[in-house]
Amino acid sequence: MWSLCGSSIRGPVACLFVCGLFVLAAQEDPKLRVRVVHDLSHGGADNIPKLEPYLNDSSIDVRIEAVKAIDDIGGPRSVDPLLKALNDADPEVQIRATDGLVNFYLPGYLKTGFTASIKRAGTSIKGHFTDTNDQIIDTFVQVRPEIIQALGKVARGGSSMDARANAARALGILRGKAAIPDLIAAIKSNDDETMYEALIALQKIRDPSAGPQVAFLLHDLSPKVQSTALETIGLLQDRSTIPQVRQALDRAKDAKVRRAALTALAMMPDPSTHTLFLTYLRDKDDNMRAAAAEGIARAGNAQDAGTVDDLYKDETKTKAKLADAFALVSLGRRESTENSPLYYLIDQLGSRSFRDVAQAYLVELARNPANRQAIYPYLQQSNATKDEKIGLARVLATSGDRDAIPYLETISHDSDGDVAQEGLRALRTIHARLG
């Protein structure tokens, strides 16, 4: 490794003399200061106070190297310097500081966030966001309010659109409810990526008060933004927009926008849309059939069970069949036979392609005490698989009540370490949620 005292001169006095000369040279040469920062990055948390002054360096290369070093060291002592770095005028520094703060609460994020792909050529920064945006901290994790405030400031007016979009993504991951006004400002940025990331953040935060402020995007010219806005309206259940969502469905030429519009309507069922769902149950697009079945499920009209059951038996597409199963359980079909709708949903927890869909349906179903009682026997079966136990632990962590605690305690003592860990995590979540 390069050393400050790499001279051929020997002796403590000579070494001090060489180091002194180096410090003087480093004051004039940014490349030497970068080397100093690089060396300090290998010293652990004790070196963070030594790195922090370099965040004020006149050279952008030095400041970038300093924030990278603090990111890599991580830990509690990194938080305050990274908060400071969010105020930097350079977008790369802001982006790296943002990802470092997320990484503190979600270890490993630096390998998947925007920072992982970032490249710089002069003043130009290139990078890309991952296609999946489903990361979020556990509900029992408490984020310092000043972090949410600082990230909100970047999302509202960061030094580049990439920095703003990245901060918006961070706010979603960290459940930054206090920054909702900043996210609303971000969706008015006229930058598609920033608008998209801010909308996804609002979906994760799930505060219904944001719904009416999203409605203006229901007719956006970008199919990506429009479909995401429709999804957000549905998740936030802003029923005042139902007429506008129906208009978007009727006028949509893009398939994703049509699906998002029908899915949004399915999230907030209304007597005026019941016939619409019955019509789309037989649509040629399995995504539209699935959305229609979700609408039937949430409408809760028991007389629809016979129609859905006929379709469930003949359905060949997994996504639509899962939605049919969700509808049937919602309408009272809770039997535990091998071919039952509930069995089908739980069995799909072992599917790599559809486990997330099945888990989402089960989370919603488990809010009903009668459905939870129907789910518990599956946890007690000797042939319950690892994926089923983990999936149901996550379901109960999100939707379970106190009656779920004994079952989660059993899972937390499972012989499989991964299952036991998920059981413990679910117990922490449910205790934090129930108080």
N, C-alpha and C positions, 0 to 999 in steps of 0.2 A: 504494500500500500504506500502511496505517496506520503511523505512525512515532512512536517515543518522543519525538522532538523536533519534533513537528508544530506547535509554537507559532509565533505571528507574531513573537515576540521573537527577535532575531538576536544572534549572537556566541557564542563557546565557553563563556564563563562563564554566560550566560543559558541555554544549552542544558543545561549540567550541572545548573543549578538546577532546570530543568523536569524533567529525568530523575530528579533526586533526589526531587522532589515526587511523581513518578509511582510510584517504587519504594515510597515511604511509603504512597501510596494503595493500591497493589497488595497490600500486606501486610494491608490491612483488607478489600479487596473481591475475592471469588473471581472475579467476571467479568473484572476487570482481570488477574488472574493467568492466567486462561484465554487472554486476548489475548497475554500475554507468551509463554506456551507455544506458542501458534499461530505467533507470529513466529519463535520459535526453531526450529520445525519446518522452516523453509525454509533453515536454515543448514548442512545436511549433517552428516556424522559428528562434526565438531568440536564441534557443539552438544549432543551426547548427554550429556556430563558436566554441562552446564548444565541439561539437562532432568531428569536423574535425581533431584535433590532434590524435584522436584514430585511424584514418586511417593509421597512421605510427606505430601502436603498434607492438611489436615483436610477439604477439600472434595472430594467424590467427582467433581464435574464437572472439577476441575483434574486429578485423578489419571487420569481417563479420557482427557482431552485429552493428558496427558503420555505415556501408553502408546500412544495412537494416533500421536503424533508419532514416538516411537521405532520403532514398527512401520513407519511410512512411510519413515523414513531407512534402517532396516535395516543390514545389514553386520555384521562381527564385533564392533564396539563396542556393538551393541545387545543382545547375548546376556546379559551379566551383569545389566543393568538389567531385562530382561524376566524373568529368573530371579527377581529380587527381587519383581517385580510379581505373580508367581504366588502369593505369600504374602498378597496383599491380601484383605481380607474381602469385597470386592464382587465378585459373579460376572462382571460385564461386564469388569472389569479382568483377572480371571483368564482369561476367554475370549480377550480381545484379546492378552494376553501369550502364551497358548498358541499362537494362530495366528501370531503374530509369530515365535516360535521355530521352528515348522514351516516358515514362509516362508523362514527363513535356510537351511534344508537343501533346501527344495523351492520355489525361486523362482516366484512367481505364485500361491502358495496363498492369499494374502490376498484374492484376487479370487473364490475359489471356496469358502473355508471358511465356518464359521458366522458369522464377523465380517462377511462381505459382506452378510448379510441382517439383522443385528442392529438393533433399534430399541428405544428406551427411553422409557417414559412414567412419570415419577416413579421409584419403586423397582421397577417392573415392566419386565422385559426380554422382548422377543419376537424370535424368529428361527427359522430352520429349517435342517436339515441337507439337503444335496443327496441325491438318491435314489441316485446312484452313489457307491460307497465303494471304489474300486479303486486309489487313489493310494498309492504306496510308494516310498521312496528306493532308489536303486541299492545293490547289496550292497557296493560298494567305498566307500560313504560312511560315515564313522565319526562317530557322534553322541557328544558329551561325556556321560560317565556321570552327571554331576550334573543334566543336563537330563532324562534318563530318570527319575532318582530324584524330581525335583521334580514332573514330570508325573504320575508314579505316585501321589504324595501327593494331587494334585488329583483324580485318577480315583477314589481310595479315599474321599476325604472333602472334596471341594470345597465351595464356599459355596452351590452350587445344583446341581440335577440336570443342568441344561444345561452347567454348567461341568465336571461329572464326565464326562458323555457326550462332551463336546468333547475333554477330556484323553485319554479312552480312544481316541477316533479318532486323535488325534495319536500316541499310543503305537504304534498299528498302522502308521501311515505311516512312523514312524521306526524300526520294527523293535525296539521296546523290550523285549527279552527279560528284562532285569533287573527289569522291572515286572510280571511275570506274577502274583506274589502280590497286587498292587494291582488288576489286572484281574479276578482271581478274586473279590476283595472287591466289585468293581463289579457283577459278575453276580449278586451276592446283594443288590442294592440294592432290589429290588422295583419299580424304575422301568424300564418297557419300553425306552425309548430308550437309557438308560445300559447296560442289559443287552445290548441289540442291538449297540451300538458296541463294548463290551468283547469280545463274542463274535467280531465281525469282526476286531478287533485280534488276538485269539488265532489266528484263521485265518491272518493275514498273518505272524505270528511263527513259526508252525508248530513249536512245541515239543511233542512227544508227551506230555511229563509233565503237561501241563495237561488232557489228555483226561478222566481219571477225575473231575476236579473239575467237569466240565461236565455229567456224566450226570444230575444231579438235575433238570435243566431239560428232559429229554426228554418230560416229561408236563406242561409248563407250560400254563397256560390260555390264554395269548396265542399264536395261530397263528404270528405273526411271530417271537416268541422261540423257540417250539418248533422251527419249521423251521430257524431259524438255528443252534440248538443241535445239531440233527441234522446239518446241514452241517459244523459244527465237529467233532463226534465223528468223522465220516467222514474229514475232512481230517487229523485228528490220529491216526486209525486206532487208536482204543481198542477192540480186539476183545472186551474183557470186556463191552462193552455190546451185543453183537450180539443177544442175546435181548430186551433192552429195545427196541432199534430195531425188531425184528420186531413186537413188541407195538404199538409206535407206528404202524407201517405197517398192521397189521390193524385197529386201532381208529380210525384217522384219518378224520374226516369232511371235513376241509379238503383240497382238492386239492394245495395247496402243501406241506402237511405230508406227504401221501402221497409226493409226488415227492421231497421232501428225505429221507424215510426210505429209499426205495429207492436213491436216489443215495448215501446214507451206506453202505448195505450193499454197494453196488457198489465203494466205495473200499476195502473190506476184505473181499474175497471169501473165502468159506469153503465147504467141501464141503456144509455144511448148507443153503446158500442157492442152490446151482447150479440146482436144479430150479425155484426161484422165478424166477430170471432167465429161464430158458427160457419159462416161462409168460407173463411180462410182455413178452416180445419181440413179442407180437401184441396188446398192449393198445390200446384205442381212443385213448388219450392219447399223443401223440407224445413228450411229455416222459418218460413212463413207459417207452416203447419205448427211448428213448435211454439212460435209466438202466440198463435191463436189458442193453442191448448193452455198456455200460461194464463191467458185472459179468462178462459173458461174456469180454470182452477181458482183464480182469485175472485171471480164473480160469485162463486159459491152456490150456484143453482143446482140442487140435487137432481133435478129432472134431466140434466145434461149428462149424467153418468152413463146412461145406456148408449148414447151416441159416441161418447169418447171410448167406451169399452170396446165397441165394435171396431173402431179405428185402431185402437191399441193392439188388438189381436192380429190385425193384418199389416201393421206398419213394419216396413223393412229398414228404414233409416234410423240409426241409433238416436240421433239428436231429437227427432220428432217422437220416437217411442218413449224416450226419457220424459219428455214434456207431457205426453199422454199419461204416463205413470204418475207423474207429479199431480196432474189434474185429478186422477182417480183417487189417490190418497187424500187429496184436499177435499174431495167430495164424500169421503167416509169409507173408502175401501182400505181397511187396515189389516186384513188377514195376513198370516205369515207363511202361507204355503209357498212351495218352490216357484210357482208361476205367478205369484201375486205381484202387483205393481210395486209394493214396498220392497219386496225381495229383489226385484229388478234394479231399483235405485241403489240399494246397498251393494249389490253384486258389482255394479259399475264403478264402485270406489276402487276396484282393482284394475280398471282400464286406464292406461296411460293417456289415451286420447280424450276420454269423457269423464274422468274422475272429478274434475273441477266443476263440470256441469251438474253431475249427480250430487256433489257435496253442497253446491249452492241451493239446489232444490230441497235437500234434507235440512239445511239450515233454516229455510223458510218454514218447512213443515214442522220442525221441532219447536217452534214457538207455541204450537198448540199442545197443551198437556196430554190430550188423548193420543196424539201422534207420538209424543215422546214415550209414553207407556208402551206403544206398539213397537218402538225401536229398541227398547232395553233388552228384550229377549235375544236379539241378535248378538249382543255383546256377551251373553252368557253361554252361547253355543260353543261346544268344544272345537268345532271346525271353523270358527270365525278366523278369517285370515288377518295377517299383519296389516295389509292395506285397509281392510274394513275397520279394524280397531283404531288405527290412526285417523282415518277419515271421520269416524263417529266421535272420536275424542274432540276433533276440531269442530264438529257440528255442535256438540254439547257445550263446548267452551263458549261458542257464540250465542247459542239460543237456549241453553239449559237453564233450569231454575235449581232450587236447592235439592229437589228430588233427584237431580243428576249427579250430585256429589258422591254418593256411595259407589256408583258405577265408575266414575272417574278415579276414585281411590283404588278400585280394583285394577283398573288399567294401569295406574301408576306403579303397581307392584308386578306387572307382567314379566314373564321370564325373558322376553325380548327387550333388550335395552332401548331400542328406538321407540317401541310402543310405550314403555314405562316413562321415557322422557317426555313423550307427547302427552301422556296422562298427567304428569306433574305440571307441564306447561298449561294444560287446560284447567287444572285446579287453580293455578295462580290467576288465570284470566277470569274464571267464573267468580272467584272470591273478590277480585278487584271490581268486577262489574256489579256484583250484588251487594258489596260493602259489608 
